[in-house]
Amino acid sequence: MGILACAALVLAGCGRMGDSSWNPMRWFGSAPQTQTLEPEGGYPTTVNDGRVPLAHVTGARWEPLYEGRMLVVTGLAASKGWWDLALVTEVPMPKGRIRPDENGVLRLRLVGKPPQPDTFAAANPANPLADAATVALVIPNAVLPDLREVVISGASNSVSLRR
């Protein structure tokens, strides 16, 4: 009985991760398929969250911070009622990470979600004095040495700001 148990252990240990034909796990069928955490079709290269560019970028400025600089951008939407505004990178990057391209230029888009169609907000154009939107993005100190310029684009224009 002990000899059979030792033989089974020796055969079970043959091969690396099921490579060997001496491995009993491969005697009665094909090798098990490898499992992966990658989603079917691969990882997405862009995030489609329903936000579209605002009509105009009206200005941009730097504000000093202890941990870097804060980029403050103002814009104007095509109508009233836009919400969930943000600055997103044109090139997909992991969440919470920002880096300029090889030329030192960080390209951002000012985006938001429009109001529901057939509402008062969607039917009325934005008032530049009352409906200007302000969005901020913190640029950490680790990114600043490689950053030369930031270009913020909307639907109809773009604004560049040098560091």
C-alpha positions as CSV (number, residue, x, y, z in Angstrom):
1,M,0.0,0.0,0.0
2,G,2.8,2.4,0.9
3,I,4.6,1.6,-2.4
4,L,1.5,2.6,-4.4
5,A,1.1,5.9,-2.5
6,C,4.8,6.7,-3.1
7,A,4.4,5.9,-6.8
8,A,1.3,8.1,-7.1
9,L,3.2,11.0,-5.4
10,V,6.2,10.6,-7.8
11,L,3.9,10.5,-10.9
12,A,1.9,13.5,-9.6
13,G,5.1,15.5,-9.2
14,C,6.3,14.8,-12.8
15,G,6.6,17.8,-15.0
16,R,6.2,21.4,-14.4
17,M,2.6,22.7,-13.9
18,G,1.2,19.9,-16.0
19,D,3.7,19.9,-18.8
20,S,4.7,16.3,-18.7
21,S,2.8,13.4,-20.3
22,W,3.7,11.4,-17.1
23,N,1.5,13.7,-15.1
24,P,-1.7,11.8,-14.2
25,M,-3.8,15.0,-14.6
26,R,-3.2,14.8,-18.4
27,W,-3.9,11.1,-18.8
28,F,-7.6,11.4,-19.5
29,G,-8.0,14.6,-21.4
30,S,-6.4,17.8,-22.4
31,A,-4.6,20.2,-20.1
32,P,-6.7,22.6,-18.2
33,Q,-7.0,26.0,-19.9
34,T,-5.1,28.9,-18.2
35,Q,-7.2,31.4,-16.4
36,T,-6.7,35.1,-16.7
37,L,-8.0,38.2,-15.1
38,E,-8.1,40.1,-18.5
39,P,-11.7,40.8,-19.6
40,E,-13.0,39.3,-22.8
41,G,-11.9,41.5,-25.7
42,G,-9.0,43.0,-23.7
43,Y,-8.8,46.1,-21.6
44,P,-10.5,49.2,-22.8
45,T,-8.3,51.9,-24.3
46,T,-10.7,54.7,-23.7
47,V,-13.3,55.4,-21.1
48,N,-16.8,56.1,-22.6
49,D,-18.6,57.6,-19.6
50,G,-21.1,59.8,-21.6
51,R,-19.3,63.1,-21.1
52,V,-18.8,65.3,-24.1
53,P,-16.5,68.4,-24.5
54,L,-17.9,71.8,-23.3
55,A,-18.4,74.4,-26.0
56,H,-15.7,76.9,-25.0
57,V,-12.7,76.9,-22.8
58,T,-12.6,80.5,-21.5
59,G,-9.4,80.5,-19.4
60,A,-6.8,78.6,-17.4
61,R,-4.5,79.5,-14.5
62,W,-2.1,78.0,-12.0
63,E,-2.6,78.0,-8.3
64,P,0.3,77.0,-6.0
65,L,-0.1,74.1,-3.7
66,Y,2.2,72.4,-1.2
67,E,2.0,69.1,-3.1
68,G,2.3,70.6,-6.6
69,R,0.2,73.0,-8.6
70,M,-3.6,73.2,-9.1
71,L,-4.7,73.8,-12.7
72,V,-7.9,75.9,-12.6
73,V,-9.9,75.9,-15.9
74,T,-13.0,77.9,-16.7
75,G,-15.4,77.1,-19.5
76,L,-18.8,77.7,-21.0
77,A,-21.2,75.0,-22.1
78,A,-23.6,75.4,-25.1
79,S,-26.6,75.4,-22.8
80,K,-27.6,75.6,-19.1
81,G,-27.6,72.6,-16.9
82,W,-24.4,70.8,-17.6
83,W,-23.1,68.7,-14.8
84,D,-20.3,66.2,-13.8
85,L,-17.6,68.4,-15.3
86,A,-14.0,67.2,-15.3
87,L,-10.6,67.6,-16.9
88,V,-9.6,64.3,-18.6
89,T,-6.5,63.4,-20.5
90,E,-6.7,63.0,-24.2
91,V,-4.5,59.9,-24.0
92,P,-6.0,57.2,-21.8
93,M,-4.0,56.9,-18.5
94,P,-4.6,54.9,-15.3
95,K,-6.9,56.6,-12.9
96,G,-5.1,59.0,-10.6
97,R,-2.0,59.2,-12.8
98,I,-1.0,62.1,-15.1
99,R,2.1,62.4,-17.2
100,P,3.0,64.7,-20.2
101,D,4.0,63.3,-23.5
102,E,7.6,63.0,-24.7
103,N,7.6,66.8,-25.6
104,G,6.5,67.8,-22.1
105,V,2.9,68.7,-23.2
106,L,-0.1,67.5,-21.2
107,R,-3.2,67.5,-23.3
108,L,-6.5,67.7,-21.5
109,R,-10.2,67.9,-22.5
110,L,-12.9,69.9,-20.5
111,V,-15.9,67.5,-20.5
112,G,-19.2,67.2,-18.9
113,K,-22.7,65.7,-19.1
114,P,-25.4,67.7,-20.9
115,P,-28.8,68.3,-19.4
116,Q,-31.7,65.9,-20.3
117,P,-33.3,66.8,-23.7
118,D,-36.6,68.6,-23.7
119,T,-35.9,70.4,-20.5
120,F,-35.7,74.1,-19.7
121,A,-31.9,73.9,-19.2
122,A,-31.3,72.2,-22.6
123,A,-33.5,74.7,-24.4
124,N,-31.8,77.8,-23.1
125,P,-28.3,79.0,-24.1
126,A,-25.7,79.5,-21.3
127,N,-25.2,83.0,-20.0
128,P,-21.5,83.8,-19.9
129,L,-21.8,85.8,-16.7
130,A,-23.9,83.3,-14.7
131,D,-23.2,79.9,-16.2
132,A,-19.4,79.8,-16.4
133,A,-18.1,76.5,-15.0
134,T,-14.8,76.2,-13.1
135,V,-12.9,72.9,-12.8
136,A,-9.6,72.1,-11.1
137,L,-7.0,69.4,-11.4
138,V,-4.0,68.9,-9.1
139,I,-0.7,68.3,-10.8
140,P,1.7,66.6,-8.3
141,N,5.3,67.7,-7.8
142,A,6.5,64.4,-9.3
143,V,5.0,65.4,-12.7
144,L,6.1,69.1,-12.8
145,P,9.8,68.6,-13.8
146,D,8.7,66.9,-17.1
147,L,5.8,69.3,-17.7
148,R,6.5,72.2,-20.1
149,E,3.0,73.1,-21.3
150,V,-0.7,72.2,-20.7
151,V,-3.2,72.3,-23.6
152,I,-6.9,72.3,-22.6
153,S,-9.4,71.8,-25.4
154,G,-13.2,72.1,-25.6
155,A,-15.6,71.5,-28.5
156,S,-14.6,74.6,-30.4
157,N,-11.3,76.0,-29.1
158,S,-8.3,75.2,-26.9
159,V,-6.2,77.1,-24.5
160,S,-2.5,76.5,-23.7
161,L,-0.8,77.4,-20.5
162,R,3.0,77.2,-20.0
163,R,4.4,76.2,-16.7
